[in-house]
Amino acid sequence: MRWEKQRVERGDVAALPLDVPDPVVRGGGGAGLKLPEPVPIEAGTEDAYAIEIQAKSIINRVPGESQVPFGWTVNPYRGCGHACTYCFARRTHTYLDLDAGHDFDSKIVVKTNAGTLLRKELAAPQWAGDPIAMGTNTDPYQRAEGRYGLMREIIGALGERANPFSVLTKGTLILRDLDLITRAAEQAPVSVAVSVGSVDEGLWRAVEPGAPSPLRRLDVVRKFADAGIGCSVLMAPILPGLSDSEEQIDRTVGELAAAGAASITPLLLHLRSGAREWFREWLQREHPELVPTYAALYRNRTYLPETYQRRILDRVAEAKERHRLTPANPGRYRGAEPVRSAGDREETRQLSLL
């Protein structure tokens, strides 16, 4: 990536969106890339920085071989301040000569012209109005969104065009845009999903230290349900030895059902290159007793054995039955199945939100 052509001159963030510059040539990796000067995301923070760029395009086509139920995505950020130890997208930071560990958590690439660019691309004659998925790579409602407010303009642009969209998030900041999402849902199909792998507060602090607590995310589910927009839940990831017991799963499903979740789709932890190494370091540091268990289960593979997946998915299904959770629209969501292929490209492979 040629960073120099994506540099944003410092100024008042409120003046965004910025004019779109000359086209930027996308590329990957290579030594010696000169990054734009990072700026603090919040006053007084020393650990989280934004790298402000101007993107060449904002609507991304999903590769044809990817087994996901959507064809187009919008990602206004790269990197994520939620700092989830297991995040599958970590490796994408290495394409920018940044590391998949601390840099991914703290150096957030911000596409400052995302709103302007989206309006331009939605208005293009060749755009057919296909559904657009957001939150499939890094969270669009992470901490940086509080400063830049890109999603409010993105949601507004999609609503004005009556373009179908879906949002997957751990961020409670999505409630700021409840009014826009509600209006957009009156014009086109809109789906909202929240990711909650467990309601264990101790586990949340350990594996998702920068994300809102799961109990605050349950409040997002409630408020969208109250607004008449069904909110589904991606119960992900379920962590072997940490959140996969019958008791833990039953508690999580019970609280999700009580919050008004329209559906629950479970997904077990998968570990790709980048995430695998970072998670393994965390596990050795925090739960060394589980290292042999993980070594036996994964054996340097991305996915857990199908027999293990099926056992845990059955536990979730039984808990859903106990708590009488059924989809509001049975035809709208697909249930989870064990992952059999290592070739899919997105964590939301098992979700059908549109």
N, C-alpha and C positions, 0 to 999 in steps of 0.2 A: 504494500500500500504506500503510495507517495504522500506522506503526511503533510509536506509543505503546502500542497494545493488544497488541503483540507483545514488549514489553520484558520481559526476565528480570532480576529483582533479583539482584545478585551474591551468591554464596554458594559453598559447596563444590560443585565440579563432580561429586564422587562422590555427591552427593545426588540427582542426576538419576535417573530421569525426573521432570519436574515435572508438577503438575496442569494439566489443559487449561483455559485461561481461556475467557472469553466468546468467541463467534465473531469471527473477524477478517475484515473486508471486504477482499478482494483488489482491487487496482487497479494502475494503472501510471503511472509517471513523474510529472511535474509538479514545479514548483519549490517549494522550501521544505519538503520532507519532513524531519522531525526524526528522525535515526537514533538507535537505542539506542547507548549508549556502547560503543565497541569495547574488547575486552580482549585482551591478548597470547595467542597460541596456545601459545607455549612460553616458559618463563622465559629472559630474556636476549635475546629477539628484539625487534627494533625495527621490523621491516618487515612482519610478518604478524600480522593481528588477526582476531578473531572478533567478529561481530555476532550476539549470541544473541537468538533470537526463539522464539515459540511459534506453531506453524502451526495453521491451522484444519483442514486435511486433509492427508493424507500419501500416499494412493494416488491417483495422477493418471491420468485417462483420456487416452489418446493420441487426438488429433483423427482423425476418420474419414478425412480426405483424406491423412493421412500414410502413406507407403508403407513401413511397417516391420512386421516379423513379430511384433509384440506389441501388446497393447491397453492395458496398464496399466504404470505405472512408479512407483518410489519414489525420491525424491532428497532425502536428508537434508541436503545442503549446496548452496549457490549460490555461484559463484565457485570457483576452484581454485588451490591453492598449487603445483601442478605447473608453472604458468606457461608452458605450451606456447604458442609464438608464434602457432600456426595455429588455436588452439581455436575451433571453430565456435560455442560457447556464449557467447562474450564479450559479444555484444550484449545478452544477458539482464540484465547488470548495469546497463545504462542505464535499465531500467525502474524501478530503485530510486534514481535520481539519483546513481549511481556511474558511473565511466567504464569503458569496455571494455578498457582497457589495464592500468595498474598496479593500479587498484582491484580489478579482477577477480582478479589474482594474489594480492593481499595483504589484501583485506577480505572475509573468508569469512562468508557468512550461515549460521548453524548453527541448525537446527530442533531445539532441545533436547528437545522433547517427542515426537520422532519414534517412539521405541519404544512409549511409552504409547498414542499415537494409533493406531499400526499395530495393536496388539492390539485396540483398540476397534473399528477398522474391519473387521478380519478376522472379528470375532465378530458383526458386524451381520447380521441375517437376510437382507438383500438382497445380501450378498457371495457370489458363486457359486464362489469358489475358483479364479479364472482365473490363468494365469501372470503373474508380476510381474517386470519387467526393472529392473535397477539398473545404474548407470554409463552410462546413455544420454545424460545431459546433462553433469554434472560428476562427477569421480571420487569414489565413496563411500569409498575407501581412501586419500585424500590425507592430508597431514600433520595436519590438524585432527582426523582420526579417532583419532590416537594419544592426543589429550587427552580427547575426548568419548566415544569408544567406542560410538557410536550403532549401528554396523553389527552389533556382537555381539548387541545386544538385538533388532535387526531380524531377523537370521538366526534367532535363537532363536525369535522369534514365528512366523515362517514355518514353521520346522521343527515346532513344536508343533501347528500346524494342518495339516501335510502339504500346504502350499500350494506348487505349483511355482514356481520362480524361476530367474533367470539373473543373473550378475554379470559386468560388463566392467570391467577395471581396469588401470592401470599400477602400482598400489601393491603392494609386497611385504607390507604389513600384513595382507593377506588371509590369509596363512599363520597368523596369530594365531587365526583362526576356522576353521581346517581341521577341527577336531574337530566343530564345530557343522554345518559344511557336509556333512561325511561322514555324520553322523547324519541330517541332513535328506534326503540323497540316498537313504537307505534307505527313506524314506517317500513320496517324490514325485520327479518329474523335476527335476533340478537341473543347470544348465549353468554352467560357468566359462570365461571367455575373458580373455586378456591381450592388451593392445595393445603391439605391437613393430613399429615402422615400419622400423627399421634397427638393425643391431648395431654401427654405427660410433660409437665412444665420443666422438670429437670432435664429430660432428653432434648426438649426444644432449645434450652439455653446452651446445651453442649454441641448440637449439630447444626443449628440454624441461628447463631448468635446475633445476626443483624436483622432478622425477620421479626415481625410482630408476633406476639404470643399466639398459640393456637386458640385460646379463649377469645382473644380479640378478633381472630379470623371467623370464629363462630358468629360473632356479632354481625359481620359482613353478610353471612348466609341469612341471618334473621332479617336484616334490613332489606335485602333484595327480595326475600320472600314476602315481606310486608308490602313492598312496592309493586307486587304482582309480577315480578320477573323471577322465575324459578332459578335458583342458584345450585348448580351441581357441585360435587366435591370430588377432587382427585385425591384419594387416600394414598399419598405417596411421599416418600418411599416407605414401605414397611421394611424395617431393618432386622435381619436375623439376630436373634439373641437379645435384642434391645426393645423391639415393639411388636413382636410376632406371637406372643403367647395368647391363649384363648381369652384370658382375663383382660389383657391390654386391648385386644381387638374389640372385645365386647364393649368395653368402656368407650372407646373412640367412636364406634358405630352408634352407640346409644346417644352420645352427646351430639353427634352430627344429625341424627334423626330428630332429636328434640329441638335442634336449631332450625329445622325445616328444610334440610337438604332435599333437593328434588331427586337426586340420585347419588350413589357413591360408586366410584370406580377405583378398585384397589390396584396398586402397582408396586411390585417388589423392587428392592434396590438392585440396580444394575450399575456396573462399574466399567467405564471406558477409560482408555488411556488419558492421562491428565487427572481425571477424577480418581482413578484407581490408586495412583501413587499418593495423592493428597489424603484420601480417606484412610489408606493403610497407615500412614504416619500418625494420623489422629487416633486410630484404633490401637496402635502399639503404645501410644502415650497414655490414653485414657482407659482402655479396656484390654490390656495385654492378655487377659485370660481368654478372650474371644479370638485371638489371632489364629490359633490352630483350627478353630471352627470355620472361620472365613476361608482359610487356606484350603480346607477340605471341600467346602461348598463351591468355591469359585475356580480354584486351580488355574488362575490367570485367565479365566473366561470372563466375558462381559455379563452373562446372565446366570442365574441360579439354575440348578437342575429342574427339569419339568416336574418331577415327582414332588419336590419340595414346594415349588410354586403352587401346584394343584392343592396340596394340603393346606397352605395358608389361604389361598383363594376360597377354598371350601369353608374355612373358619369365618371369613368375612361374609360369605353368603348365608351361613347359618345365623350369624349375628344380625344381619339385615332382616332375616325372617323373624327372629325373636323380637326385634324392635319395629316390626311391621313397616319397614321402609320399602316402598315401591315407587317407581318413577311416576311423576305426574302425567307424563305422556309416554306410555310404554314403548312406542315405536320410535322414539327420538334418540334413545341412548342404547349403546351396545354394552353388554356386560364384559367383564375382563376375561381373558383367556391367557393361559401360560404363553410366555414369549418363547418361540421356537427358533427364531432367526436372529443372528447377530448383525444383520444388515440394515436394520431400520435406523433412521437418523435423528429421531426426535423422542424426547421422554414421553410425550403425550400420544404415543402410538396407539394406546388402547382407548382413547377418548373419542367419542363421536359427538361433537357439540353442536353441529349445524344440521 
